[in-house]
Amino acid sequence: MISKEDQIMMETLYWWGIPTLFRCKNDPDPKNCDIALVGVPHSTGNGTTERDQHLGPRAVRNISAMLRRSHLQYGIDPWKQKKFMI
């Protein structure tokens, strides 16, 4: 059995679990969600490095895992107010 503290620590690691955008919970049933982000990961590269396309989808998920934001001025936090599906 894993402790609650260890579970919290692991959930904050960008490489832990299913790699979803913004570390949203993965729910395959759209009936359980308010917002769905659907698409096909695609990268044509930006030309800054040779063959940088291979960094595409996973790199975007890794960076987005560090960027869960809320609107400070209005106190809006969509991550707590709605259920997301990736």
C-alpha positions in Angstrom: 0.0 0.0 0.0 1.3 3.4 -0.9 1.1 6.3 1.5 -1.0 9.4 0.8 2.2 11.6 0.8 3.9 9.3 -1.7 0.9 9.3 -3.9 0.7 13.2 -3.9 4.5 13.3 -4.6 4.2 10.9 -7.6 1.2 12.8 -9.1 3.3 16.0 -9.3 6.0 14.3 -11.3 5.7 15.2 -15.0 6.7 11.8 -16.1 4.3 9.8 -13.8 1.1 8.2 -15.1 -0.7 8.6 -18.5 0.8 11.7 -20.3 -2.2 13.9 -20.8 -2.2 17.6 -21.7 -2.0 19.8 -18.5 -2.1 16.5 -16.5 -5.9 16.4 -16.8 -7.5 13.2 -15.7 -8.0 10.7 -18.5 -11.7 9.6 -18.7 -12.7 7.7 -21.8 -16.4 8.3 -21.2 -17.4 11.7 -22.6 -20.6 11.7 -20.4 -18.4 12.3 -17.3 -16.8 15.4 -18.8 -17.6 19.1 -19.2 -14.8 19.9 -21.6 -12.9 17.6 -24.0 -9.6 18.3 -25.8 -9.6 16.1 -28.8 -7.1 16.0 -31.7 -4.1 14.4 -33.3 -0.7 15.4 -32.1 1.3 16.9 -34.9 4.6 18.7 -35.3 6.2 19.9 -38.4 9.1 21.4 -36.5 9.9 25.0 -36.2 13.3 24.8 -37.9 15.3 25.9 -34.8 17.1 22.5 -34.6 17.6 19.8 -37.1 14.8 17.2 -37.0 13.1 18.6 -33.9 9.8 17.1 -34.9 10.5 14.0 -32.7 10.1 16.2 -29.6 6.5 17.1 -30.6 3.6 15.5 -28.7 5.4 14.2 -25.6 7.4 17.4 -25.2 4.1 19.4 -25.3 2.6 17.2 -22.6 5.8 17.4 -20.4 5.8 21.2 -20.6 2.0 21.5 -20.1 2.3 19.4 -16.9 4.1 22.3 -15.3 1.6 25.0 -16.5 -1.8 24.5 -14.7 -2.8 28.1 -14.3 -5.7 30.0 -12.9 -6.7 33.7 -13.5 -5.3 35.5 -10.5 -7.2 38.8 -11.0 -10.6 37.1 -11.3 -9.9 34.0 -9.2 -11.1 31.7 -12.0 -9.6 28.2 -11.8 -11.1 26.0 -14.6 -9.2 23.0 -13.4 -11.3 22.9 -10.2 -14.6 24.1 -11.7 -15.0 21.7 -14.7 -14.2 18.1 -15.5 -11.8 17.8 -18.4 -11.2 14.8 -20.6 -8.1 14.4 -22.7 
